[in-house]
Amino acid sequence: MDKTSRYLLLDNNLLTVKGVKQVVELGERQAVFKLEGNTLTVRGNGLNAVRLDREQGVVVLEAPTVSSIGYRQGGIGLKGLLK
């Protein structure tokens, strides 16, 4: 898979995101990632980064409880993130 590929995989309470260009926010209840021209928002409880690989654009989160995953095309704006 090349560096422009993206995917999202949830397996055994681990959420893997590939294609991450920037980590905008990473907290226990919300994580926001900037992808190529898009934004991915993960909400839940107990979110915890277990792997951050900037070179490969991969983030792995412990995600015992995921309440929502949002994908937004276009740039990041606070108004869109806090709906």
C-alpha positions in Angstrom: 0.0 0.0 0.0 1.4 3.4 -0.9 1.6 6.5 1.4 -1.6 8.0 -0.1 -3.7 5.0 0.8 -6.2 5.4 3.7 -8.0 3.0 5.8 -9.8 2.7 9.1 -9.8 -0.6 11.0 -11.3 -1.4 14.4 -10.2 -4.7 15.9 -10.1 -5.9 19.5 -10.4 -2.3 20.9 -7.6 -1.0 18.7 -8.5 1.6 16.0 -5.9 1.9 13.2 -6.0 4.9 11.0 -3.7 5.1 7.9 -3.3 8.2 5.7 -2.9 10.6 8.6 -1.2 13.9 7.6 -1.6 15.6 11.0 -2.9 14.9 14.4 -5.1 17.9 15.3 -6.4 16.7 18.6 -5.8 13.6 20.7 -7.7 13.3 24.0 -9.4 10.7 26.1 -12.8 11.5 24.6 -12.0 12.8 21.1 -9.3 12.4 18.4 -9.2 14.5 15.3 -6.9 13.6 12.3 -6.3 15.6 9.1 -6.2 13.3 6.1 -5.5 14.3 2.5 -8.1 17.1 2.2 -10.4 15.5 4.7 -10.9 15.3 8.5 -11.6 12.2 10.6 -13.1 12.7 14.1 -13.3 9.8 16.5 -15.4 10.2 19.7 -15.5 7.8 22.6 -14.2 7.1 26.1 -10.7 6.0 27.1 -9.1 6.8 23.8 -5.3 6.4 24.1 -2.6 6.5 21.4 -0.5 3.4 21.4 1.4 4.1 18.1 2.1 7.3 16.1 4.1 6.8 13.0 4.5 10.2 11.2 6.6 8.7 8.3 4.0 6.1 7.4 1.0 8.3 8.4 -0.4 5.6 10.8 -2.0 6.1 14.2 -3.2 3.3 16.4 -5.6 4.1 19.3 -6.8 2.0 22.2 -10.5 2.5 21.8 -12.5 0.6 24.4 -15.6 2.6 23.7 -16.2 4.4 20.3 -19.4 6.4 20.2 -19.0 7.9 16.8 -16.7 8.2 13.8 -17.1 11.2 11.5 -15.5 11.9 8.1 -15.6 15.4 6.7 -14.5 16.4 3.3 -12.7 19.7 3.0 -10.6 21.6 5.5 -10.9 21.7 9.3 -13.1 24.2 10.9 -14.1 24.4 14.6 -17.8 24.9 13.7 -17.8 21.6 11.8 -16.0 19.7 14.5 -18.3 20.8 17.3 -21.6 20.1 15.8 
